[in-house]
Amino acid sequence: ECLTQAGGKGANQAYAAGKLGVPVAMIGKVGADAYGEALIDNLKRAGVEVSGIEISKNFPTGRAFVMLEQNGENRIVVIPGANQDIQPEMITRHNKLLDACDVVVMQLEIPLDVVVYAAKEAKKRGKLVILDPAPASRNLPNELLKNVDIIKPNETELSEISGVLIKTKEEMELAVSELLNRGVTSVVATRGEKGVFVAAEGYQEYFSAEKVPVVD
């Protein structure tokens, strides 16, 4: 059975904000194809401002193929497509959107140099910067992290970014301290059924997760 759905981490962030009734605009790229049209229409239906979404002349719309294995785990194959056709100049072209917003939310499914540039431009303007560091990279530069107010990794991503193998609470706290020392203002680390760990300078707290039936 194969199901095609709108997605992409950035689009999901924008869609969720739009459905919550928050004024939100997205900057990104799709291909000149039916998938791109469907993604833009989907965002419009959620109330997202799409003037910052451009059409790539060189690449098709990015796609991800999610396969459910017999053991219940997901295997995901990603074809970046138009997501890799984004340059810092595109952020500059849509500076009015940066100027108008209060919060900039980003992820790592576009070129890293664009994320670094956008974070710097957002902080110049006094905006709150939130980063979902997925897909995770060990090589996130301090130039990016020092311009991030809230970073939201899951436990696996936190381990990858910090270089700390996390098996205990002490190792979790060490990994989070590594990010705080590199310039991030606060960390929200999601831990699946174990809940969430939140930390900032002089503050840390564990929150338990609600017990719910898990359905793929």
C-alpha positions in Angstrom: 0.0 0.0 0.0 1.4 3.4 -1.0 0.1 6.8 0.4 1.3 10.1 -0.9 1.1 13.0 1.6 2.4 16.6 1.9 5.4 16.8 4.1 8.9 18.1 4.6 10.1 19.4 8.0 9.9 23.1 7.2 6.4 22.7 5.6 5.2 20.7 8.5 6.4 23.4 10.9 4.6 26.1 8.9 1.4 24.0 8.4 1.2 23.3 12.2 1.5 27.0 13.0 -1.1 27.9 10.4 -3.6 25.4 11.8 -3.1 26.8 15.2 -4.2 30.2 13.9 -0.7 31.9 14.0 0.1 34.2 11.1 3.0 32.4 9.4 4.9 32.6 6.1 7.3 30.1 4.6 10.5 30.5 2.6 11.4 27.5 0.5 11.6 26.0 -2.9 9.6 23.4 -4.8 9.9 22.0 -8.4 7.8 23.0 -11.4 5.7 19.9 -11.1 2.4 18.6 -9.6 4.0 17.8 -6.3 5.1 21.4 -5.9 1.7 22.7 -6.7 0.1 20.2 -4.2 2.5 21.3 -1.4 1.8 25.0 -2.0 -2.0 24.4 -2.1 -1.8 22.4 1.1 0.0 25.2 2.9 -2.5 27.8 1.6 -5.3 25.7 3.0 -3.7 26.0 6.4 -3.5 29.7 6.1 0.3 29.9 5.4 1.6 32.9 3.4 3.4 31.3 0.4 4.9 34.4 -1.3 8.4 33.2 -0.1 8.1 29.8 -1.8 9.9 29.9 -5.2 9.9 27.5 -8.1 13.2 25.8 -9.0 14.2 25.8 -12.6 16.8 23.1 -12.0 15.3 20.5 -9.6 12.0 18.7 -9.0 10.1 18.9 -5.7 11.9 17.1 -2.9 10.4 13.8 -1.9 10.9 11.3 0.9 9.9 7.6 0.7 9.0 6.1 4.1 9.1 2.3 4.3 7.8 0.4 7.3 9.9 -2.7 8.0 8.7 -5.9 9.5 10.1 -5.1 12.9 8.0 -1.9 13.0 10.9 0.5 12.4 10.8 3.1 9.6 13.4 3.4 6.8 13.3 6.7 5.0 15.0 7.5 1.7 15.2 11.2 0.9 15.6 12.9 -2.5 16.3 16.6 -1.6 15.3 18.0 -5.0 14.5 21.7 -5.0 15.5 21.9 -1.3 19.2 21.8 -2.3 18.6 24.7 -4.8 18.3 27.3 -2.0 21.0 30.0 -1.6 21.5 32.7 1.0 20.4 35.3 -1.7 16.9 33.8 -1.5 16.7 34.8 2.1 17.8 38.3 1.1 15.0 38.4 -1.6 12.5 37.8 1.1 13.9 40.1 3.8 10.4 41.7 4.3 9.2 38.4 5.7 12.1 38.3 8.2 11.4 41.9 9.1 7.7 41.2 9.7 8.0 38.1 11.9 8.6 37.6 15.6 10.0 34.1 15.4 12.1 32.2 12.8 11.7 28.4 12.8 14.2 26.3 10.8 15.4 22.8 10.2 18.3 21.2 8.4 16.7 19.9 5.2 18.1 22.8 3.2 21.9 23.7 2.7 23.6 24.5 6.0 25.1 27.8 4.8 21.5 29.0 4.2 20.5 28.1 7.7 23.5 29.8 9.2 22.9 32.9 7.1 19.2 33.0 8.0 19.9 32.6 11.7 22.4 35.5 11.6 20.0 37.8 9.8 17.2 36.9 12.2 19.3 37.7 15.2 20.4 41.0 13.7 16.7 41.8 13.7 16.1 40.7 17.2 14.0 37.7 16.3 13.5 34.5 18.4 15.3 31.7 16.5 14.2 28.1 16.9 16.1 25.2 15.2 14.9 21.6 14.8 18.3 20.1 14.0 17.1 17.3 11.7 18.6 15.6 9.9 21.3 15.8 12.6 24.9 16.7 11.8 28.1 16.4 13.9 29.5 19.5 12.1 27.0 22.2 13.2 29.2 25.3 13.4 29.2 27.5 16.5 28.4 30.4 14.1 25.0 28.8 13.8 24.5 27.7 17.4 25.3 31.1 19.0 22.4 32.5 17.0 19.9 29.9 18.1 17.6 30.7 21.1 15.9 27.3 21.3 17.2 24.0 19.8 14.9 21.0 19.8 16.7 17.7 19.1 15.5 14.3 19.9 17.8 12.0 21.9 19.5 10.5 18.9 20.0 13.9 17.2 21.4 15.4 20.5 23.9 12.5 20.7 25.0 13.1 17.1 25.4 16.9 17.4 27.2 16.8 20.8 29.3 13.7 20.2 28.1 12.3 23.6 26.8 8.7 23.6 23.6 9.0 25.7 22.6 6.1 27.9 22.1 7.8 31.3 20.7 11.0 32.7 24.2 12.2 33.4 25.2 11.7 29.8 22.0 13.5 28.7 23.0 16.5 30.8 26.5 16.4 29.6 25.3 16.5 25.9 23.0 19.4 26.6 25.8 21.3 28.4 27.9 20.9 25.3 25.3 22.7 23.2 24.8 25.4 25.9 28.6 25.9 26.0 28.7 26.4 22.2 26.2 29.3 22.4 22.7 27.9 22.3 20.4 29.8 24.7 18.2 26.8 25.6 17.7 23.1 24.7 14.5 21.2 24.5 15.5 17.5 24.1 12.6 15.1 23.3 13.1 11.6 24.6 10.2 9.6 23.3 8.3 7.7 26.0 10.8 9.0 28.5 9.5 12.6 28.1 11.4 15.9 27.6 14.5 17.4 29.1 14.6 21.2 29.1 17.8 23.2 30.0 19.2 26.7 29.9 21.9 28.5 31.8 21.2 27.9 35.5 18.1 25.8 34.8 17.2 22.2 34.0 14.1 20.1 34.4 12.7 16.7 33.3 9.1 16.4 32.2 7.4 13.0 31.9 5.4 12.0 28.8 1.7 11.2 28.8 1.0 7.5 28.4 -0.9 7.0 25.1 -1.5 4.1 22.7 1.2 4.3 20.0 -0.1 3.9 16.4 2.0 4.1 13.2 
